Amino acid sequence: MLTLYARHYENGEPIRIDIQGRLIRRIQPAWPRADIRNWPYVSPAFVDLQINGYGGTWFSDESITAEAVLETLEPHYQFGVTRLCPTLITNSFEGLAAGFAAIRSACDRSERANQMVCGCHLEGPYISAEDGPRGAHPRQHVRPADWNEFRKLQEISGDRIRLVTLAPEVENAIDFIKRAVATGVVVAVGHTAASPDQIRAAADAGARLSTHLGNGAASMIHRHRNVIFSQLADDRLSASLIVDGHHLPRDLVRMLIRVKSPQKSILTCDAAGWAGCPPGVYENTLGRSEILPDGKLVVAGQTELLAGSAQETDTCVANAVSFAGVTLKEAVDMASKNPAKLLGLDIVRLRRGSLADLTMFHFGHDGGKLEIVATIASGDLEYGSIGNLV
C-alpha cells in the first residue's frame, strides 16, 4: 500500500490518501505536527490532449521508432502528466503512418505506455492552406479531408486516434466530421479561416472542441465576424488554450476563460518536439525552428510566428491561475477533469475507488510556479518522492 500526506487541491485541507493496486482505497483527514505550509498539494494528475514530442523527438517524424516513443513519453511524469495524446501534425501519409505505427508498437510492448497514451491526436493535414491559419504546418502536405485515408491511419494506429483537428472549410470536411463522430472520434475545429456559418456547420455535424483557440488563425480578422468569436460563442464547443505565456496574452486568456467558462476550457501545452531542449535553432523534415532565450518557440528567422511550445502542462496550470484569476481547483480541473471528460476517459477524483493517477506539487513558493514533487500513475510512483511529513 502507498500512503500520501498532502493538502487537498480544492481547499487546502490536510489529507491522507491510501492507495492499493491501481485505486484509491481510502481518504481521510490528516493531523499534521509540522507546519501545514510545508505540505504539498495533491490533485488528479494532468491529461494533455496535444503533445507533439519532447527532447528533440517528434511523434510526426517518419523515422521514429517504438523505442523513441517510449523515451519521449517517460519525461512527462515530471510535469504531473500521466495521460496524454501524442499529436501528429500535417505530414505525408507515409510520415503519419510511420508515426502511428511506432506509437502502436510502443503501447503493445509497454503497459505503462499503453496507460499513458490515452489516445492519439491527428492535427491536420485537413486544415487551411492559408498563411496564418496554417501556422507552422508544412503547406505541401495540406489536403482535403479524406475519410479513406483516415481509416487507413486509424487501422495502423490500432484504433488509437481519438481526436482529429481539421478546418471546417476544407473540401469534404462536414461529411468527414459526421463519419468520425459516428465512430466515437472527437473532432475539433482548428487551423482554420472558416466563416461563422462554416463553424456552425461543423458543430451541427458533431464537432465538440476548438483546438488552441486564439491561435492557428489569421493575424488580421474582421472586428465582428471572425473565426475566434464564432467559436467562442458556440456553447457546443469546448476550447483548448495554450497558456504557456507566449501563445496568448494574459488579458486574452482571462477573457476566453471567462466567456467559455472554466468548465468548458481545457489547458494544453502543445509541447513541440523541441520542448526540453536549450535555446537555439533546430531543424527536421518539418522545418526550422528556434527556441528564444525567453523560452518562446518560433519558426526560425523571425520572432512572431510560433512553432508550438517549449513549455509543459504544469506551466500552463500555474499561468491559468495567474493570468485568468481562476482558483487552483479550476486550473487543475481544466488540465485533468475537462480533457478526460471530453475523450470519455476515467475522471480521476480524490475519493475512494477512483483511479490513483495523482500529482503532488508545491504552488506559490517560487513566483507562482508549480513545483512537481511526485507523480503517481495507476497506483505506481513514477516520478519524485512522496516523503513523510507527519
Secondary structure, DSSP 4 states (H G I P E B T S, - for coil): -EEEEEEETTT--EEEEEEETTEEEEEEE---SS-GGGSPEEEEPEEEEEE-EETTEETT-TT--HHHHHHHHGGGGGGTEEEEEEEEES--HHHHHHHHHHHHHHHHH-HHHHHHB--EEEE-SSS--STTTTTTS-GGG-----HHHHHHHHHHTTS-EEEEEE-TTSTTHHHHHHHHHHTT-EEEE-S----HHHHHHHHHHT--EETTTTSSS-SS--SSS-HHHHHHH-TT-EEEEE-SSSSS-HHHHHHHHHHH-GGGEEEE--B-TTTTSPSEEEEETTEEEEE-TTS-EEETT-SSSB-SBSS-HHHHHHHHHHHH---HHHHHHHTTHHHHHHHTPPPP-SSTTSB--EEEEEESSSTT-EEEEEEEETTEEEEE------
